[in-house]
Amino acid sequence: MNNKTILYIAMSEDGFIAGDNDNLDFLNNFQVKDEDYGYSKFMDSVEFIVVGRKTYDKVISMGYPYHKDKQVFVITRVPKESPQNETLTFYNGAIAALIGQLKASSGNKHIYCDGGAALANHMIDLNLIDQMILSVVPTKLNRGTLLFKKGCVPNHFELKDALTFKSGLIQYTYLNKNLKD
């Protein structure tokens, strides 16, 4: 089983994944025609997505469909009242148990943690994130939602790769040193 749980997320150079009021406009300046920063290839390697309720609601409110081609688990304290479908589950159980079940059933495909910060930090604290792919845009927000509680990558992650794009975005890949290959 070579599958991993991967946090794949964009952030400002000062560590924020959203500005005030969950504003994501800072990312718009880095959308380049014919450049998806490896996202399509990454998504081809993914079978399951776990996402926090706040992030899920934000994406839906922006008018985007949420990955109808993948099995999505929205992590929430309050399950959604509307009917769920074959690819969407609102989950309020133990995240470690869910990740264990997904890893056991996903073969070589990965589990994508799509954020937000609360879910990412909870999973990091539980040692459930195997790899992080952080797309850092060259802009500072100075306030908003910090990705990491302490403002920097946790010490148990080791930098493995960095790719620089023409837009100025730098994509860092970190591996969890606490986990065995």
N, C-alpha and C positions, 0 to 999 in steps of 0.2 A: 504494500500500500504506500504509494508515493504522494498521496494527496496532502495538501496543506490548507490551513486556514490563513487567508491573506487579507490584510487590511490594505485596500487600494484607495487612496484619497488625495485630494489636492489641498494645498494650504499656502498661506502667504509666507514670506521669508521670516516673519516674526512669529510664526506658529499658529495662526488663526485659520480655521476652516470656514468661518463665516464672519461677516461684519456685524454691526449692530442690527438687531431685529432679524437675525438669520439671513442677512443680505449676502448674496453670492455674486453680485455684479462685478466684483474685482476679477473674477475668472474670465469674463467676457473679452478682455483685452488680449487674452492668450489663446483664443480660439482661432486657429489658422486653417485656411482652406487645405483640404487633403492631408491634414495632420491630426491624428487622434491620440498621439503619444503612446501608442501600443495598446490602447484600450480594447480594440476589436480582437486582437490576438489574445489578450488576457481573458476576455469574456469567452472566447472559444475554449479555454481551459477550465471554465467554471461550470459546475453542475448546480450548486446551491448558493443562495444569497441570504445572508442575515443582515438585517437593517433595523435600526432603532425607529420607534414609532414617529418621533419628531421629524427625522430625516425623510421617512416615507411620506408623511403628510406634506412636507415641504415640496418634494418632487411632484407629487400629485397636484398640489395647488398651483404649480408652475405650468401645468397642462401637459406634462410628459407621462406617457404610459410607463408603468414600472415593470420592466423586464418580463414580459408575458411569456418569453421563451425559456425561462428558468424557474425552478422551484424557489419561491421566495418565502422567508420566514420573517415576519415583522415582530420584533421583540417589544412587548408592551406590558404595562402594568394592568391595563384594562383592555380585554379583548374587544375587538370591533363587533358591533351588533349586526351589521349587515352580513349577508351570507358570504362565505368564503368560496373560493373556487379551487379547481384542481392544481393551480400553480401558486396560490396565495394562501398563507396560513398566518393568522395572528396568534402569537405564542406568548404565554405568560408563565411558563415553567422555568426550571433551572437551565441556564444557558449551557453549562458544562455538559449536562445530560444530552441536550439537543446536539451540540457539536460532536459528542461521542457517537451518537446515532448516525449523524450525517457522514462522519468520516468512515464509519463502518460500512456504509452503503454506497459510497461514491467512487469506489475503485481508484482510478488515477486522476479523476477530475477534482478540482479544488472547490473550497468553500470561500466565498467572497464576503468579507465584512465591509459593508458600504457605509459604516458610521451610523450615527454621528459620534461625537466626542464621548458622551456618557457610555454608550455601548462599547466603543473601542477601548476606553480605559478599564471598564469592567472586565472585558475579555483579556486585556493585557495583565491585569491584576490576578486573574485566574490562570495565567500562563496558557491561554487558548489561542493566541496569535503566533503562528509559526514564522510568518514573513510579513514585512511591511513594504509597500511600494508607495512612496511619498512623492507626489509631484509638487515641487515648490516653485511658486511663481514669484518673480522678482518685484514684489511690491510689499509695502508694509501697511497693515491695517491699524495697528496700535490698540485695537480693542475689538471685542466681539466674542466669539467662541474659540477658546484655545483647544487645540487637539489634545495635547498632553497636559496632565494636571500640573506638572512641575515646569512646563514650558519647553521641555527638551525631550529628545528620544530617550526612553528608559535605558538604563545602563546594561540591561541584559540583552540588548539588541546590538548586533555588530554590522557595520556598513560592509556590504559585499559588492556594490556596483553603483555607479553614478553616470547617467546619460545627460548630456547637455543638448538642448534643442535650439534652433535658430531664434525662436521667440524669446529665449532667455530662461525658459522653464528648465529646471534641473530635476530629473527623476532619480531619487535615491532608493536603492533596494537594501533592506536590512533583514538579517536572519536572527531568530531567537537563539541565543547561545545556550539557553537552558534545555533545549530540546535536542534529542539525539536524532541523527539522520536515519 
